């Protein structure tokens, strides 16, 4: 964690972009770790957020000026790194709104109890060397009485008697000698003794460019430091790149620069280590500086026809099947005949094999599709949250460009009452029946409504159609149809499964017979929805609309059937609930039969539609056009984030370069699990210990993303909770969506 150091973008300090893996490594202080023999964390400052775990709240300390952080009454956790620690002193400046007692717990060791009152107090306690770790340390501020939150200005750990001050002052260009100006000039000014580390993804044909030196300002005569640069991978092996002593003097150099090839590490994540130490008994400078970038060739300009004809004006179709797992579909390798029509459709389209839902329940995921934003950006996170009026949506964008907009939905979880009907000319909801065994409307009835509606006819305005079918959603009661070739289950087991709405631990047992029966019924529901998706395509062809159509077939989330001891959805962020199908047919069937193995996201759908139509997407969206996966060489992998706050503890996940990290927030700290998806698609083996660099890279990225999402949230006014009619309340309550 970067603490007492200063990140500076010398060329454009006020216009720093988010760090992109494989570019400027020091642009974002949130993803840089620093370890020295001392550390100070100003709790309320943005760069400290990565060090904080558990429940923290932030406000302005009007008494002393700086921003402060407040723990919950249960306490809060602070993470920091040290390098070769010795006996030290811990300092805390804190207060509480009421009388409270605080016990600092350092790496599991209780320190002296501290009495905290309404006045700001700096407390100090001696810390044994054996209580400290070389590397990451954890300090839990345990509230004894749990009566009031504890406000913390700063904490520091360092040599006994050390005055931490307020960290390093911000200094700009004139204080730094630049040996070789780099294309990414972010400069990090750091303490003279310590180690910086930053994680990065290595693209093809890349090299590491680095620069380091002594800051002359304030340095004593003859000041010197030993600098080294290394690269570490998951094997634990550190490749030494550079090592040099620098000093101030007439005939001595105070800075150095170099490059190193990364060809052998292409396609992997690495940890860049930048270290400075004392040279013998010579005095240390007051501070040193670092620059580091990964330089890689730019992707060549598009050489493939993007098939974005300006005259193509739809129809644009999103056909979504609720609770549909990708691994139960033939185009994704499933052996049972659940999806013959989808298989035929895939020959005309592009199959994205690793599409990731942004949440594990309907409203949040559909909102991400319609906005190109993560749930913590569009704020549809809780059970009664509505889509904010201020958030731009896909139907609004298309309506602005002359499209007629229609929706046909069979899930009240995205009813007009939750804000999803805005900017649709017609938002047709086929309401559920809480007294029916299936509850949801079958795709057969949904198709009848679509077929008879005048929306999809050649002529007039271009059309955007959103279809939301719900057959695979629990309760598992297949609609009428031909299920030849699919397994059946015993009548008694079928009755037990289909007569219950499966809601997490309320599932009717986990016996293998019931699980097989549930999956058999689910497969039939998938087959039913597939048949009527095929009928929908036949209708487009009959009306001469298919060839020019831009069609997305996808799902909002998947479904768990006992994996990780869960049933249903909205429970976990494991693959059964997050991996969804995404098959895209471009106008004139461009790129037919193409298979894309890189991870893509629901938030990529909106910018893809805008790209194909040649229109500008809304500012601030978080997805990117899927056409980037098709034209020219493959782009660098993009992280896919997912989040879920419906359960007792918040969950977050990140998929990147074949790995998946799941974080579950515990009372004191987050619990992380890392999975190698290509070799362990069932997510049964946590590989955190054998992949420490990949784990560090993904933890750093996920926590930095979480902090960024918190900042975005503040710019959007969260609307009041939705008001529903009694019938909708009954249906959603029976389905487990509201309490």
Secondary structure as the mmCIF struct_conf table of DSSP 4:
data_model
#
loop_
_struct_conf.conf_type_id
_struct_conf.id
_struct_conf.beg_label_comp_id
_struct_conf.beg_label_asym_id
_struct_conf.beg_label_seq_id
_struct_conf.end_label_comp_id
_struct_conf.end_label_asym_id
_struct_conf.end_label_seq_id
BEND BEND1 UNK A 4 UNK A 4
STRN STRN1 UNK A 6 UNK A 9
BEND BEND2 UNK A 10 UNK A 11
TURN_TY1_P TURN_TY1_P1 UNK A 13 UNK A 14
HELX_LH_PP_P HELX_LH_PP_P1 UNK A 16 UNK A 19
TURN_TY1_P TURN_TY1_P2 UNK A 21 UNK A 22
BEND BEND3 UNK A 23 UNK A 23
STRN STRN2 UNK A 24 UNK A 24
TURN_TY1_P TURN_TY1_P3 UNK A 25 UNK A 26
BEND BEND4 UNK A 27 UNK A 27
HELX_RH_3T_P HELX_RH_3T_P1 UNK A 29 UNK A 31
STRN STRN3 UNK A 32 UNK A 36
BEND BEND5 UNK A 37 UNK A 37
STRN STRN4 UNK A 39 UNK A 42
TURN_TY1_P TURN_TY1_P4 UNK A 43 UNK A 44
BEND BEND6 UNK A 45 UNK A 45
HELX_RH_3T_P HELX_RH_3T_P2 UNK A 46 UNK A 51
STRN STRN5 UNK A 52 UNK A 53
BEND BEND7 UNK A 54 UNK A 55
STRN STRN6 UNK A 56 UNK A 60
TURN_TY1_P TURN_TY1_P5 UNK A 62 UNK A 64
BEND BEND8 UNK A 65 UNK A 66
STRN STRN7 UNK A 67 UNK A 71
STRN STRN8 UNK A 72 UNK A 72
TURN_TY1_P TURN_TY1_P6 UNK A 73 UNK A 74
STRN STRN9 UNK A 75 UNK A 82
BEND BEND9 UNK A 83 UNK A 84
BEND BEND10 UNK A 87 UNK A 87
STRN STRN10 UNK A 88 UNK A 96
BEND BEND11 UNK A 97 UNK A 98
STRN STRN11 UNK A 100 UNK A 106
TURN_TY1_P TURN_TY1_P7 UNK A 107 UNK A 108
STRN STRN12 UNK A 109 UNK A 116
BEND BEND12 UNK A 118 UNK A 119
STRN STRN13 UNK A 121 UNK A 127
HELX_RH_3T_P HELX_RH_3T_P3 UNK A 129 UNK A 131
BEND BEND13 UNK A 134 UNK A 134
STRN STRN14 UNK A 135 UNK A 143
BEND BEND14 UNK A 144 UNK A 145
BEND BEND15 UNK A 148 UNK A 148
STRN STRN15 UNK A 150 UNK A 158
BEND BEND16 UNK A 159 UNK A 159
TURN_TY1_P TURN_TY1_P8 UNK A 160 UNK A 161
TURN_TY1_P TURN_TY1_P9 UNK A 165 UNK A 166
HELX_LH_PP_P HELX_LH_PP_P2 UNK A 168 UNK A 170
HELX_RH_3T_P HELX_RH_3T_P4 UNK A 173 UNK A 175
BEND BEND17 UNK A 179 UNK A 180
BEND BEND18 UNK A 183 UNK A 184
STRN STRN16 UNK A 186 UNK A 190
BEND BEND19 UNK A 192 UNK A 193
STRN STRN17 UNK A 194 UNK A 201
TURN_TY1_P TURN_TY1_P10 UNK A 204 UNK A 205
STRN STRN18 UNK A 207 UNK A 214
TURN_TY1_P TURN_TY1_P11 UNK A 217 UNK A 218
HELX_LH_PP_P HELX_LH_PP_P3 UNK A 219 UNK A 220
TURN_TY1_P TURN_TY1_P12 UNK A 221 UNK A 222
STRN STRN19 UNK A 224 UNK A 232
TURN_TY1_P TURN_TY1_P13 UNK A 234 UNK A 235
STRN STRN20 UNK A 238 UNK A 247
BEND BEND20 UNK A 249 UNK A 249
TURN_TY1_P TURN_TY1_P14 UNK A 250 UNK A 251
BEND BEND21 UNK A 252 UNK A 252
BEND BEND22 UNK A 254 UNK A 254
STRN STRN21 UNK A 255 UNK A 261
HELX_RH_3T_P HELX_RH_3T_P5 UNK A 263 UNK A 265
TURN_TY1_P TURN_TY1_P15 UNK A 266 UNK A 267
BEND BEND23 UNK A 268 UNK A 268
STRN STRN22 UNK A 269 UNK A 277
TURN_TY1_P TURN_TY1_P16 UNK A 280 UNK A 281
BEND BEND24 UNK A 282 UNK A 282
HELX_LH_PP_P HELX_LH_PP_P4 UNK A 283 UNK A 285
BEND BEND25 UNK A 286 UNK A 286
STRN STRN23 UNK A 288 UNK A 295
HELX_LH_PP_P HELX_LH_PP_P5 UNK A 297 UNK A 302
BEND BEND26 UNK A 304 UNK A 304
TURN_TY1_P TURN_TY1_P17 UNK A 310 UNK A 311
STRN STRN24 UNK A 316 UNK A 321
TURN_TY1_P TURN_TY1_P18 UNK A 322 UNK A 323
HELX_RH_3T_P HELX_RH_3T_P6 UNK A 326 UNK A 328
BEND BEND27 UNK A 329 UNK A 329
HELX_RH_3T_P HELX_RH_3T_P7 UNK A 330 UNK A 332
TURN_TY1_P TURN_TY1_P19 UNK A 333 UNK A 333
BEND BEND28 UNK A 336 UNK A 336
BEND BEND29 UNK A 338 UNK A 338
HELX_RH_AL_P HELX_RH_AL_P1 UNK A 340 UNK A 348
BEND BEND30 UNK A 349 UNK A 349
STRN STRN25 UNK A 350 UNK A 356
BEND BEND31 UNK A 358 UNK A 361
HELX_RH_AL_P HELX_RH_AL_P2 UNK A 362 UNK A 371
BEND BEND32 UNK A 372 UNK A 373
HELX_RH_AL_P HELX_RH_AL_P3 UNK A 375 UNK A 378
BEND BEND33 UNK A 382 UNK A 382
TURN_TY1_P TURN_TY1_P20 UNK A 383 UNK A 384
TURN_TY1_P TURN_TY1_P21 UNK A 389 UNK A 390
BEND BEND34 UNK A 391 UNK A 391
HELX_RH_AL_P HELX_RH_AL_P4 UNK A 394 UNK A 400
TURN_TY1_P TURN_TY1_P22 UNK A 401 UNK A 402
STRN STRN26 UNK A 404 UNK A 409
HELX_RH_3T_P HELX_RH_3T_P8 UNK A 412 UNK A 414
HELX_RH_3T_P HELX_RH_3T_P9 UNK A 416 UNK A 418
TURN_TY1_P TURN_TY1_P23 UNK A 419 UNK A 423
BEND BEND35 UNK A 425 UNK A 425
STRN STRN27 UNK A 426 UNK A 429
TURN_TY1_P TURN_TY1_P24 UNK A 434 UNK A 435
BEND BEND36 UNK A 436 UNK A 438
BEND BEND37 UNK A 440 UNK A 440
HELX_LH_PP_P HELX_LH_PP_P6 UNK A 441 UNK A 442
HELX_RH_AL_P HELX_RH_AL_P5 UNK A 443 UNK A 452
BEND BEND38 UNK A 453 UNK A 453
TURN_TY1_P TURN_TY1_P25 UNK A 454 UNK A 455
BEND BEND39 UNK A 456 UNK A 461
STRN STRN28 UNK A 463 UNK A 469
TURN_TY1_P TURN_TY1_P26 UNK A 471 UNK A 472
BEND BEND40 UNK A 473 UNK A 475
HELX_LH_PP_P HELX_LH_PP_P7 UNK A 478 UNK A 479
BEND BEND41 UNK A 480 UNK A 481
TURN_TY1_P TURN_TY1_P27 UNK A 484 UNK A 485
BEND BEND42 UNK A 486 UNK A 486
HELX_RH_AL_P HELX_RH_AL_P6 UNK A 491 UNK A 498
TURN_TY1_P TURN_TY1_P28 UNK A 499 UNK A 499
BEND BEND43 UNK A 500 UNK A 500
HELX_RH_3T_P HELX_RH_3T_P10 UNK A 504 UNK A 506
BEND BEND44 UNK A 507 UNK A 508
HELX_RH_AL_P HELX_RH_AL_P7 UNK A 512 UNK A 542
TURN_TY1_P TURN_TY1_P29 UNK A 543 UNK A 544
TURN_TY1_P TURN_TY1_P30 UNK A 546 UNK A 548
STRN STRN29 UNK A 550 UNK A 554
BEND BEND45 UNK A 556 UNK A 556
STRN STRN30 UNK A 560 UNK A 561
BEND BEND46 UNK A 562 UNK A 562
HELX_RH_3T_P HELX_RH_3T_P11 UNK A 563 UNK A 565
STRN STRN31 UNK A 567 UNK A 568
BEND BEND47 UNK A 569 UNK A 571
BEND BEND48 UNK A 574 UNK A 574
HELX_RH_AL_P HELX_RH_AL_P8 UNK A 575 UNK A 578
STRN STRN32 UNK A 579 UNK A 585
HELX_LH_PP_P HELX_LH_PP_P8 UNK A 586 UNK A 586
HELX_RH_3T_P HELX_RH_3T_P12 UNK A 587 UNK A 589
TURN_TY1_P TURN_TY1_P31 UNK A 590 UNK A 593
STRN STRN33 UNK A 594 UNK A 601
TURN_TY1_P TURN_TY1_P32 UNK A 602 UNK A 603
HELX_RH_AL_P HELX_RH_AL_P9 UNK A 604 UNK A 613
TURN_TY1_P TURN_TY1_P33 UNK A 614 UNK A 614
HELX_LH_PP_P HELX_LH_PP_P9 UNK A 616 UNK A 618
TURN_TY1_P TURN_TY1_P34 UNK A 619 UNK A 620
HELX_RH_3T_P HELX_RH_3T_P13 UNK A 626 UNK A 629
TURN_TY1_P TURN_TY1_P35 UNK A 630 UNK A 630
BEND BEND49 UNK A 631 UNK A 633
HELX_LH_PP_P HELX_LH_PP_P10 UNK A 634 UNK A 637
STRN STRN34 UNK A 640 UNK A 644
BEND BEND50 UNK A 646 UNK A 649
STRN STRN35 UNK A 651 UNK A 656
TURN_TY1_P TURN_TY1_P36 UNK A 657 UNK A 658
STRN STRN36 UNK A 659 UNK A 665
BEND BEND51 UNK A 667 UNK A 669
STRN STRN37 UNK A 670 UNK A 676
TURN_TY1_P TURN_TY1_P37 UNK A 677 UNK A 679
TURN_TY1_P TURN_TY1_P38 UNK A 681 UNK A 682
TURN_TY1_P TURN_TY1_P39 UNK A 688 UNK A 690
HELX_RH_AL_P HELX_RH_AL_P10 UNK A 692 UNK A 713
TURN_TY1_P TURN_TY1_P40 UNK A 714 UNK A 715
BEND BEND52 UNK A 716 UNK A 716
HELX_LH_PP_P HELX_LH_PP_P11 UNK A 717 UNK A 722
HELX_RH_AL_P HELX_RH_AL_P11 UNK A 726 UNK A 734
TURN_TY1_P TURN_TY1_P41 UNK A 735 UNK A 736
BEND BEND53 UNK A 737 UNK A 737
#
